[in-house]
Structures are given as C-alpha cells and as structure tokens.
Amino acid sequence: MVAKQEPKLDPVWDDLDRTLGQLFMMGFDGTTVTPQIRELIEKHHLGSILLTAKNLKSADETTKLVYELQKCAHDAGHPVPLLVAVDQENGGVNSLFDEIYIRQYPSAMGMAATGSTELAYEVAKATGQEISACGINWIMGPCLDVLTNARNQPLGVRTSGDDPQEVSSYGVAFMKGYKEGGLVTLGKHFPSCGNLELLGSALDVPTITESLEQLSLSALVPFRNAIRHGLDSMMVGGCAISSSSFKVMHACLSEQVVDGLLRSDLNFDGVVVSDCLEMEALSHNIGVGGGTVMAVNAGCDLVLLCRSFPVQQEALTGLKLGIDNSMISKDRIKTSLRRVLKMKAKCTTWEKALNPPGIDWLSALQPSHTSLSTKAYKKSITVVRDKGRFVPLTNVIDPEEELLLLTPLVKPLAASAASIALSETANTGSPEPAVWERSASVMSGERVFRELGRSLARQRSGRVLHTSYTANGVRPVHENLINRASAIIILTADANRNLYQQGFTKHVSMICNMQYSAGGERREKPLIVVSVSSPYDFAMDPTIGTYICTYDFTETALNSLVNVLYGEHTPTGALPGTISQSQKMHQSRQHWLVENFNEERDANALDTLLKAVAESTPPNQHSELSCTSSNSFLLHNPEVIEAHFVVRNSSTHVLYGFCSTYFFKTTGTGVIGALIVDPSRRKLSIGHSLHNRAIRTLLQREGVKRFQLGSRLPSILLGISADHGTERKRLRAWFANVGWSTALSRPVCSMVARNLSSWIPPDGMAKSLQSAGAQFDLVYGWEYAGPILDHIKTSNRQGLAEVYNMALADPTACCIIRAKRPEDDALVGTVVIYNMQSNLAEFVPAIKDTGEPTGGISSPVISPSVGEYSTLLQGLILLGMRWLKQQGCNACVLDYMDGDGNFDGLSAMGFGVLHNFEEVSCDAATWTMVPPS
C-alpha cells in the first residue's frame, strides 16, 4: 500500500512561532481590540479567536470588532485570516444579540419539538447567514450530545433530546444549514456530556461511566453520522471517563480518546479542538502548560483558552517547551497545521475577511428571517397536557377577573434584551427608585419576566398580577394573590435542578385543588404550569393538569407563549425523544398463557423462582430479592386492589415468570411492583406477555390516573434496579421498548445503618435540630390519625396513606414521629417507625436480610412550606434511630428515599445505600400502547 502523500506546506510555515500560533484558539474580555489580544495576534501569531456575549454588543459593533481583529492579523503579516468563532446555538445560548438585525430562533430541543428537520435546516442556515454577515466564519455547533439521563443533565435544551437517531437527524440538519450559511462547523461535546455523573472527586470532574460498547450504541451515534456527512471540526470535552474500557482523567488530554476513538475508530480527519484548559479541575490537577502538551500529543489540533491572558501565555510557553524537550514532534505540529489551514480554506480568504457584508446584508435578510423565527416558535411551543381545557385562557377567565403570574428569579440570558437593559441600567442609573432597594440578582431575575406580565395584560385588556417566588416557598403574599386571582400561571426553569421550584409549584397546585365555591362545592382554580427551559420539569407528573413547554425564555419564545395562551395560535409542538416515542408497541414473538396468581397453588413455586433469581446474582453483588417470599407480595389491604400473574408449566407446576400489580385507590396509581422471569428462560417473551397482561388490567381500573414502575408498599423493588450499570442499561432499554419513558426516571434507594448498639448522633446535630424551628413528639395508635392523615395529603406519592394506616393500626410495633410548628401546633413533618414484629416488616425483606435485630424508618413527609427540609428530615430520622435503639435493634433500614437528594447528612448519621432503583411513572391518560386482549 502506498503511504498517503501529505501536501507540501508553504515555506512561510518554517517559522515555528508562526506555526504554533495556528494551534491555539483564545478569547479575551472587551468589546474592542485590547492590548492583550493584539499582542497575541501580532507577537504570538494567534490564528483562532472565540468571541462570547461579553465581546459582542450589537451586529454593527460585532462587524467592526471582527474586522479590526482580521486587520490586525493582516497587518501583522499573517499568511491566512483568523478563524473567528461564536456559540450561537439559539434558544438560551447565543453570544450575539441585536433586536433589529439578529433574529431569535428556538433551541435545539425546541427545534426537535417542531418535528421538522427541514425547518431545523432552514433555521441553521439563517443563523449562519446572520453571523457570517458580521464576519464570523466558525460556529461552535451543532451540539450532538444524547441526553441518556435527561432529568439531571445541565445541557438541557441545548441538545435535541434522548433518542440517538433523533439527535443525529437534527444534528446533521443543523450542520448542513450552518455550512449553507457560510460557516464551518464544530460538533460537541465528544464523546458525550449527556450522561455525566459526579463521583465525589476532589474537584468534582464530571465523569462518563458508560463502557465503549454502551457509548457506541447510543452517545456516539450522532457524532458518527455527523462525521459521515462532513463535519469540519470536533470539540473533545474535559470530562473524565471511568469504565471497563477507559480510565481517563480528562478526555481531551487522552490519546486513547482523541487519536484512538475519534480518529481511528470513527475515522475523523477534521480539526479537533480541546475543551478550555482554564477549567479549574484541569488546571489544578495538571497545570495549563502540561495540559497543552498533553492535548497536542493526544491529537488535538487547536487548544482552547477562553480569557485569562497570563494563562494563555503559560500555554504558549508550555507548547514551546514541549517541542524543545522533544515531547512533541514537529511532524505532529505540521499535521495539525495542515488540518487547520484546510478548514480555513473552506470558510475564509483575505478578500472575504476584510470585507464583511455587515448591516446591508442583514437588512436584506431581515423580512424573511423574521417570518422564519415566528414560524419556528409557533411550531415548537408544546401543550403537553390540558386536562381542564384551561387553554385558551378565555375558557376560564373573564376580562374583569384577575390573572396571576408567578415567576422564579433567574439570571437573564447572556444575549437578551433583559441583559442589555440591565447593563444599561447599571451604567446610567435606574429610573425606578424601588429597584435600588433590592439586590442586583433580584432585580435582574424580576426583569426577565416583567415584559411577559405586561404582554399578558395588554393582550387580555385585563388586570395581571405578577410576583416572583424563591426558595422561601409559598409566603403570605403568594397566598393572598392566589385567593384574589381567578386563574394562575406558574413558570418554572429547570425545576429538576432547582428543586424549590418543584416544591413551590406542587404547593400552589394543592391550594388550587382545594378551592371551594360560596355554596361549599369543591371547585378547582385553573392553574397553568409553563416550563420555560427543560421540558422534563413536570412532563410525567399527571397532578399538573395543564402543562406547556417553551424550551427557552427569550422574548420571542415568551411572545409565542402569550399567543398560545390567548388562542391566537394553536400549538403543534410535541415533546422530543422517548417521551413521545415510547408509545410504540413491538408485539412479542411468542404469546405465553398468562394466568392469575393462585396463592394456594403457586406460593411454593414462587418461593422457588425468587430463590433462583436471587442465586443468579453475581458473587460480588447482593440481590434485592434476598429474603423475599411469596408472602412479601400479598398486601391483603382493602384500599389496594391486587392482581398478580404467572406464566407456569401446568404439568410440572414450575413458574417461569411472575408479575405483581397494585391499584392504590387513594392516589389512583396503578403499580407494577415486580416483573420477574426465570433467568434460564429470558428472551423468550415471557416478560412481554406478563407486562401486557398487567397493563391491560391496570387500564381497566376505575379512577386510574397514572402508572408506576416500582412500589413503596410492598418495599421490594422500588423501581428498575440500578445497582449495576450493565443490568441497569438492559432493563431501562427493555422497559422503554414496551412503552415506559425511562429517560424521566426518578432515582430512589433503600439505605441501612448498622451497629445501633454503639451508635451516637453526630456532633452538632442536636443543635441544628433546635434551629429547625420545630417541636418533635412520638405517638401511637388511631387517636392521632386525623391530623397525621391530613398532613400526608400534601404528598401524592403512591403507598403513603397505606403505610401510615398500617402503622396507626399496629401500635405495639409501630410509632409515628411528628414535627410541629410551635406557634400554631401545625404538623410540618412525620415519619413512620417500625420494628421486626410489625406487619409492615413483612413487606420490607431488607429487614430480615440484615441477619440481626433490625427496625425500619419509612415514608417521611415534609410540608412543602418548610424552608429547612433537610434539617427537619434528619431530625425525624435521628429520633427514629433513637427509638429503634431503645427497642433493641442493632440495624435500621430506610426503606424508600429519593435518590437525587443530598446524602451527606444521612451519611454522617451512619447510613449507606443498600440498593439503588429508578422509579418510572407516566400519565395513564396518555398511555396509547394498549396491549391486545
């Protein structure tokens, strides 16, 4: 085979300093050419520049700035123009904002909600044309990450969703549009930022824990397809990788990731850009000089340093030292130079760089791009649910009635009218004296949604009340406004990461559901919840009856929202990814006879099946089914309708599979509590047959509102098992295939504390409990039932009422610890405590599994109005541990805890995780995959 002949470089590149400058991409602070960036261009021959919102004031000034940067390079004798890049992903991530000349378009996820890759292409092309008119030649997009853990990822709406094929389709459409608009493109963030975890390292480097095989099946799909369609460059992230295939501290510094996975396996020969080496974890662990050498040796062609001039100088020095010390070969440098020059030739020449089209071209584009922006937002706004038909608002509110708008305090988007107005206010003095009395953060947070309130008022020619809410919860001012208003709109922004928004929204929802007419009839007050960022906030929460998603809170998006709320536009957007796609039924190849579970006939066979499954667990793992028996599944509770199913051999009476279902009347929840198949008979469609029968049965329950995978009672399998990565992935994929939106799973877990006989509370915890502002007591029996059962109604979680009723009915073995507000004796927190002799313990096999005297703590309920949630929870558990210790228990099991909380306090008390699960729920009304009868 003849070796590939590399093109000969112009002799001008024999100057090593000139060559090295082409291998860096740097940013700076300032809206004009600063002495620092001038020095980098003139003295160090810097070849690529990243501009951010802090550099860009308007389209006209951006054009002038880019021209001055290119002129500086030209006059300094650069053989080729600069690459000038920006992040212009649309939605909430835009570096360049101009109300007149630059149009706003939906985010990547917003575009996916339109359902049109053709429209995505047109929007990307328009975006490319606009920033290209300002002289910019490189866009830092598209974002190709797959949100395999959608609830908790900071990327949010910057990517198209959680379905690899959909992300791939839209990513390629964006890429082609940008190219048609005159730009070179960059895929990010390789190998994926869609399922990062923080594993508790010193500097919390986000970590990929998936194996190469798992990445290849999901996360790498969009990157692979974009490369096939001509992606120009790729950014490799600074995240860590910890899996069986890789042990990498920072991906962009790893030869295994860059030269191996990206270059060799995916056949990418474009420009590779490192993540910013100024990131704290990287600079602390390795140092910028050493990191630069490692990045280049790994295969990066451009090293990114965003803003610090001293750090940028350190990187330049580090690269020179690496060459002087023979750590980097000159051939390696020339290879990267060729790639950079090749990409520059695609997008720029000196003629083009020194003659940007500017405002004239933007003026010509403006009419068609304005229409395109309006069309895109119209198609993206998504009404997920509207059970009460509250949209349009004219259905539920008259002109003389008051509408209440409740909004969180959020920072203005970097490139937005609110941000610019805030900047001008800070520079010139505010005309609103009252604003000066507030902090800057409150002022900016309120400004974001102020215009939305005004638009709502203008459109309806009626009064709109508008106030913000914070982590302080529902205050008296909110309660007064809720009572005044005839309808309420709440905005949330990434409530899955800002949990106070979830608590506030659920509290207001409860208030709205408990309204009564003058005649004493219960009358729900209309409540519309609008997610203005991640659609996952309440996508699968059926208690929020009307739920709308805008995917960003730019002025254009909120104007489109107003049009939807008043019926001027009928929304057609659909939630992207598996949230909507999961309703696809793949029929089983085999249809097994599914029979009702008969306790007398099947109990012993079920015990045998449970033992076989537990024993099939690998030696270094512990089965969730250990110590579980057939009795563990049989509640015999009048408030719960049970129906359990088996696939059995009628000749030998052996069970091949078992499925338990429960319908909890108090919450209208249909639950699959367990789905178990003989390990030797998997992949034969036994699970599909059992699942179909279970869903068909639950759909027929009168009053069913939602379905749930995993059960608090019995507390055996709280959801999809998540203890072991490979098995978790397999189960998530299986349940997604039969209709569950596993991307929206809620992490839950069981925990255990041992050695109670020698246990003492952590230092200082007693004092912190005193500061919680609550009084605690311990009660037994039915005489205390009324206030306790009223209190737990603040939570709609499955099984709560049943657990509390069992505890109240078993006073010799159970108690309830209460937390009360001293000023009015109102209950603000409760928890159930039980010992091994209790009826509850029968349904928590983990109690027996410890092998020593063990008690349990179950179902803490904290009022949504409580500010010190964690402190109050720790107080209830602490007192529970004391009671169990007095009862002679040497271990304590927390049978059900939310897994996305902060475990530091519980760890300090001696608890460790016993088993991890992912609870999945969905609205029964939207379940369309009705199995055949």
C-alpha positions, 0 to 999 in steps of 0.5 A: 500500500502506498503511504498517503502523500501529505501536501507540501506546506508553504515555506512561510510555515518554517517559522515555528512561532508562526506555526504554533500560533495556528494551534491555539484558539483564545478569547479575551474580555472587551468589546474592542481590540485590547492590548492583550489580544493584539499582542497575541495576534501580532507577537504570538501569531494567534490564528483562532479567536472565540468571541462570547456575549461579553465581546459582542454588543450589537451586529454593527459593533460585532462587524467592526470588532471582527474586522479590526481583529482580521486587520490586525492579523493582516497587518501583522503579516499573517499568511491566512485570516483568523478563524473567528468563532461564536456559540450561537446555538439559539434558544438560551445560548447565543453570544450575539444579540441585536433586536433589529438585525439578529433574529431569535430562533428556538433551541435545539430541543425546541427545534426537535419539538417542531418535528421538522428537520427541514425547518431545523435546516432552514433555521441553521442556515439563517443563523449562519447567514446572520453571523457570517454577515458580521464576519464570523466564519466558525460556529461552535455547533451543532451540539450532538450530545444524547441526553441518556439521563435527561432529568439531571443533565445541565445541557438541557435544551441545548441538545435535541433530546434522548433518542440517538437517531433523533439527535443525529437527524437534527444534528446533521440538519443543523450542520448542513444549514450552518455550512449553507450559511457560510460557516464551518462547523464544530460538533460537541461535546465528544464523546458525550456530556449527556450522561455525566455523573459526579463521583465525589472527586476532589474537584468534582470532574464530571465523569462518563461511566458508560463502557465503549460498547454502551457509548457506541450504541447510543452517545456516539451515534450522532457524532458518527453520522455527523462525521459521515456527512462532513463535519469540519471540526470536533470539540473533545470535552474535559470530562473524565471517563471511568469504565471497563474500557477507559480510565481517563482523567480528562478526555481531551488530554487522552490519546486513547480518546482523541487519536484512538476513538475519534480518529481511528475508530470513527475515522475523523480527519477534521480539526479537533479542538480541546475543551478550555484548559482554564477549567479549574479541575484541569488546571489544578490537577495538571497545570495549563502548560502540561495540559497543552502538551498533553492535548497536542500529543493526544491529537488535538489540533487547536487548544482552547483558552477562553480569557485569562491572558497570563494563562494563555501565555503559560500555554504558549510557553508550555507548547514551546517547551514541549517541542524543545524537550522533544515531547512533541514532534514537529511532524505532529505540529505540521499535521495539525497545521495542515488540518487547520489551514484546510478548514480555513480554506473552506470558510475564509480568504483575505478578500472575504475577511476584510470585507464583511457584508455587515448591516446591508446584508442583514437588512436584506435578510431581515423580512424573511428571517423574521417570518422564519423565527415566528414560524419556528416558535409557533411550531415548537411551543408544546401543550403537553397536557390540558386536562381542564381545557384551561387553554385558551385562557378565555375558557376560564377567565373573564376580562374583569377577573384577575390573572396571576403570574408567578415567576422564579428569579433567574439570571437573564440570558447572556444575549437578551434584551433583559441583559442589555437593559440591565447593563444599561441600567447599571451604567446610567442609573435606574429610573425606578427608585424601588429597584435600588432597594433590592439586590442586583440578582433580584432585580435582574431575575424580576426583569426577565419576566416583567415584559411577559406580565405586561404582554399578558395584560395588554393582550387580555385588556385585563388586570395581571398580577405578577410576583416572583417566588424563591426558595422561601416557598409559598409566603403570605403574599403568594397566598393572598394573590392566589385567593384574589386571582381567578386563574394562575400561571406558574413558570418554572426553569429547570425545576429538576435542578432547582428543586424549590421550584418543584416544591413551590409549584406542587404547593400552589397546585394543592391550594388550587385543588382545594378551592371551594365555591360560596355554596361549599362545592369543591371547585378547582382554580385553573392553574397553568404550569409553563416550563420555560427551559427543560421540558422534563420539569413536570412532563410525567407528573399527571397532578399538573393538569395543564402543562406547556413547554417553551424550551427557552425564555427569550422574548420571542419564545415568551411572545409565542407563549402569550399567543398560545395562551390567548388562542391566537395560535394553536400549538403543534409542538410535541415533546422530543425523544422517548417521551413521545416515542415510547408509545410504540408497541413491538408485539412479542414473538411468542404469546405465553398463557398468562394466568392469575396468581393462585396463592394456594397453588403457586406460593411454593413455586414462587418461593422457588423462582425468587430463590433462583433469581436471587442465586443468579446474582453475581458473587460480588453483588447482593440481590434485592430479592434476598429474603423475599417470599411469596408472602412479601407480595400479598398486601391483603389491604382493602384500599389496594386492589391486587392482581398478580400473574404467572406464566407456569408449566401446568404439568410440572407446576414450575413458574417461569415468570411472575408479575405483581400489580397494585391499584392504590385507590387513594392516589389512583396509581396503578403499580407494577411492583415486580416483573420477574422471569426465570433467568434460564428462560429470558428472551423468550417473551415471557416478560412481554406477555406478563407486562401486557397482561398487567397493563391491560388490567391496570387500564381497566381500573376505575379512577386510574390516573397514572402508572408506576414502575416500582412500589413503596408498599410492598418495599421490594423493588422500588423501581428498575434496579440500578445497582449495576450499570450493565443490568441497569442499561438492559432493563431501562432499554427493555422497559422503554421498548414496551412503552415506559419513558425511562429517560424521566426516571426518578432515582430512589434507594433503600439505605441501612445503618448498622451497629445501633448498639454503639451508635451516637448522633453526630456532633452538632446535630442536636443543635441544628435540630433546635434551629429547625424551628420545630417541636418533635413528639412520638405517638401511637395508635388511631387517636392521632390519625386525623391530623397525621392523615391530613398532613400526608395529603400534601404528598401524592406519592403512591403507598403513603396513606397505606403505610401510615394506616398500617402503622396507626393500626399496629401500635405495639410495633409501630410509632409515628414521629411528628414535627410541629410548628410551635406557634400554631401546633401545625404538623410540618413533618412525620415519619413512620417507625417500625420494628421486626414484629410489625406487619409492615416488616413483612413487606420490607425483606431488607429487614430480615436480610440484615441477619440481626435485630433490625427496625425500619424508618419509612415514608417521611413527609415534609410540608412543602412550606418548610424552608429547612427540609433537610434539617427537619428530615434528619431530625425525624430520622435521628429520633427514629434511630433513637427509638429503634435503639431503645427497642433493641435493634442493632440495624435500621433500614430506610426503606424508600428515599429519593435518590437525587437528594443530598446524602451527606447528612444521612451519611454522617448519621451512619447510613449507606445505600443498600440498593439503588432503583429508578422509579418510572411513572407516566400519565395513564391518560396518555398511555396509547400502547394498549396491549391486545386482549 
